[in-house]
């Protein structure tokens, strides 16, 4: 079975969000409302927690980004502070 991080990164790639490494995590274009495709703004940060959960943080609302990535429980990403 794939790691949750690999699943989330794959979903971001499929949605044209262009994830890139940044420090200990990743940044990507946010698929949520208010972010135009191809705007180049990497507003979404993606972090793998020590327990393997994937945490998403956007300067918009992560609740709107998650469904657009078609993530299903229990691999659902969670918002981090």
C-alpha positions in Angstrom: 0.0 0.0 0.0 1.2 3.5 -0.8 2.1 5.9 1.9 -0.5 8.7 2.5 2.2 11.3 1.5 2.7 9.6 -1.9 -1.1 9.5 -2.5 -1.5 13.2 -1.7 1.5 14.2 -3.8 0.1 12.0 -6.7 -3.3 13.8 -6.4 -1.6 17.2 -6.5 0.4 16.2 -9.6 -2.8 14.9 -11.3 -4.6 18.2 -10.6 -1.7 20.3 -12.0 -0.7 21.6 -8.6 3.1 21.1 -9.3 4.4 20.0 -5.8 8.0 20.8 -5.0 10.2 20.1 -2.0 10.5 22.9 0.5 12.5 22.5 3.7 11.1 19.4 5.6 7.9 19.3 3.5 6.4 20.3 0.1 4.7 23.3 -1.4 2.2 23.2 -4.3 -0.4 25.3 -6.0 -3.7 25.1 -4.0 -6.6 23.5 -5.9 -9.1 25.3 -3.7 -11.3 28.2 -4.7 -9.7 31.5 -5.1 -6.6 30.0 -6.7 -6.5 30.1 -10.5 -4.9 27.2 -12.4 -1.5 28.2 -13.5 -1.2 31.2 -11.2 2.2 30.0 -10.0 1.3 30.8 -6.4 2.4 27.8 -4.2 0.0 28.6 -1.4 -0.4 25.0 -0.2 2.1 23.5 2.2 2.2 19.7 2.7 3.9 18.1 5.7 4.1 14.4 6.7 3.6 14.2 10.5 5.7 11.7 12.5 2.7 9.3 12.7 2.4 9.3 8.9 -0.6 11.6 8.6 -0.4 14.2 5.9 -1.1 17.8 6.9 -2.2 20.5 4.5 -2.2 24.2 5.1 -3.3 26.8 2.6 -3.7 30.6 3.0 -7.2 29.9 1.8 -9.3 27.2 3.4 -8.1 23.6 3.3 -11.7 22.3 3.7 -12.3 23.4 0.1 -9.0 22.0 -1.3 -9.4 18.4 0.1 -12.5 17.4 -1.9 -10.9 18.7 -5.1 -8.1 16.3 -4.6 -10.6 13.4 -4.2 -8.9 12.1 -1.0 -10.9 9.4 0.7 -10.7 8.4 4.4 -8.5 7.1 6.0 -6.0 8.7 3.7 -7.6 12.1 4.0 -5.3 15.0 4.6 -5.8 17.1 7.7 -5.3 20.8 8.3 -2.3 21.9 10.4 -1.8 25.1 12.2 
